Every structure is written in structure tokens, then in C-alpha cells.
Amino acid sequence: MNTEAPSAAEALAFIDQSRAKLAAASETPVSRHLAFAGLIALLFASPVLPLEWRFVALLIPLVGVALIVRWDRRRMGMFINGYRAGRTRWVALPVLVVIEALYALSYWLVVERHTNWAAAPLAVVATVVAYVGSVWWCDVFRREMLGSVA
């Protein structure tokens, strides 16, 4: 028998401590939520641009996401995927569906109906959805991490 092996209670306590540290490390500044929401706003500007510039405009949010990942890794030492398994997935999926539906509507109104002004109010709604969704996701993540600790 190995007497140096941690007991089950010690192992569970270590897991709880690790989850509490992860929850504390994942405290997200407002600027991070605003950065994500800003990328969504930029995405909604793309249909208004001439066709040759739309592809360039779509690259900005892609590069922006990479920069956010880098930012998170520098700030927290890690990046937590938004589509991870757990309760947070039930936040990420509806937020994604709403933003995609708004984008599809915006694209259709601008490109097919030539109603360029429609992109602005839909972009505002999508930006609010992205910001609120980001804050909500982080709150759910912290509660999930602290579930057995709190």
C-alpha cells in the first residue's frame, strides 16, 4: 500500500481549489467584453461595403478573435473555448444563433433589398447581444467552476 498517495478527500479538495483558482483567473474586464462586441459590430458593417472590400472587412473580425485569444492567454495564462462542454454551451449556442440570424437578415436587407441603413440598427442589436452574451457566459462559467466550492 502506498501511504504517500493522496486520499480521495484530499484529491477532491485539490480539484475544488483548482476550480476556484480557475474561476478567479477568469474574471473578465469590461474591455474584453467590449472587444468581442466590437468585432461583431465590424462584422455587420461588411455587407454595406463594395463586394471587393467585404472579404477584407471579414478578415478583421477573424484577426480580432486571434488577438483576443492571445490577450486572454497573456492575461490569464489560458484561453477558455466558448464552445466547451458544460453549462456555458447553453449560453454560447443561443447567442451565436441570434447573432447569425441578425447577420443573415442584415445581409439580405443590404444585398438583396438594397436597404443599407438596415445594417446599422441590426449591428447595434447584435453588438448588445454579443456584449450581454459575453458577460452572461463568463458568469455561468464562474458559477460552474465554483459549483462544488460555493
N, C-alpha and C positions, 0 to 999 in steps of 0.2 A: 504494500500500500504506500502510495506517495503522499507523505504528510505535508509537502510543500504546495500541493495543488490547492487552489482557492476553493472554498466551499461554494455551494450553489448560491447561498445568500450573498457572499462576497462578490461573486460573478454578477449577480443581478444588481447589486449596489453599484458596481463599476459601470454597468450598462446605463443605469439611471443617471450616474454622474456624467457619462459621455453624452447622453441625450440632452441633459441640462446645459452642458457646455456648448453643444451644437445649437440649441435654441438661443442661447445668449449670443453666440457668434453670428447668428443670422439676423440680428437686429438690423433693419434696413433703413438707411437715411431717406428722407423725403426726396433728395436729389436723385436717388436710384429709381424711385417710382416715376418721377418726372421724366427721367431719361427714357424709360420704356414707353411712357405715354407719348413723348415727343417723337419717337421712332414711328409709332402708329400714326401720328398726325402727318408725318412726312410721307408715309405710305399712301395716305389718302390724297395727297397732292399729285401723285403720279398720273392719274387719268386726265388731269387738266392740261398736262404738258403735251407738246407735239410728240408724235409716235417715236421718233428717234431719241428723244430725251427721256421717255418713260423708262427705258431699260436702265439708263444711268440713275434715274431717281429711285428705282427699285434696289439698286446696289447700296444706296446709302443706309437703309434700314438693315440690310444684311451685314454690312460692315459694322454698323452700330451695335448689333447683337453681339458680334465678336468682341467689340470693345467693352460691352457690359460684362461679358463672361470674364474677360481679363481683369476688369475693375473688381468684380466680386472675388476673384482668386487673390488679388492683391490685398483687398480689404479684409476678407475672412479666411483666406488660405484655401478656399474651395469654391466651387460653383455647384449649386444645387439645381438640378434639372427640374424645370417646371412641370414636366410630364411624369415625374417619378410616381411609383406606386404609392397608394395611400389616399388619405382624405383630400390631399391637395389636388389630386387628379380631377376630383369632382368640382373643383374651383376652376382649374385651367381649361377644361373642356367647354363649359358653358361660356366662359369669357372668349375663348377662341371662336366658338360658333357665332356669337353675337358680333364680334369684330369682323369675321369673314362675311357674314350676311350683310353687314353695313357696307363693307368694301364692295361686295358684288352689286349691291344696289347703287352705290356711288358710281362705280364703273359703268353700269348700264345707263344710268341717267346722263352721265357725261358723254360717253362714247356713242351710245345708240340714240339718245333723245336730245343730245347737244344742249343739255341744261348744266352748263359749267358751274353755275352758282350753287348747285345742289351739293357739290363736293364739300364746301365749307361747313355747313351745318352738320352734315354726316361725319365729317372729320372731328368736329367738336364733340359730338356724342361718343364717337369711338375713342377719342382721347380720354374722356371721362371714364368710360367703361374700362379702358386699359389701366388707368391710374387706380381706380377703385378695385379692380380685379387684382392688381399687383399687391395692394395693401391687404386685401382680403386673403390672398394666397399666403402671404407671409404670416398673417395672424393664425391661419389654420395650421401652417407648418409648425409654428412655435407651440401652439396648443397640442398638436400631435406629439411633438418631441417631449413636452412636459406632462403628457397624459398620465404616465405612471409615477411621475415625480411629484406633481402638484396635489 
